[in-house]
């Protein structure tokens, strides 16, 4: 009997005006205060779609008189990770992925791809 009472209370709470105002306030706060990605910053998501651990991903990128190096460690099979880099979209970046068995993939990723949200799929 007590469990039915809890279910009724949960349904009543979801129907109440207070819950409606709470959800509307959360949505409005997110819209007003969420920050867009600043210009010149790219968010790149790396996806390990192989069945092997990637020990490291080494990125080199630059433009004009700037040059940057970035090292990301241990990306498990099926895992994805997003990083922010200070790089102009479309120019590409050198990528070197080192797998657990010693295999190394080297390539220029995302040359000619525009947009601040980018993705790199790693597979063997």
ABEGO torsion letter per residue (X at the ends): XAAAAAAAAAAAAAABAAAAAAAAAAAAAAAAABBBBBBGBBBBBBBBABABBBABBBBBBBBEABBBBBBBBGBBBGBBBBBBBBBBBGAEBBBBBBBAAGBBBBBBBGBGBBEABBBBBBBX
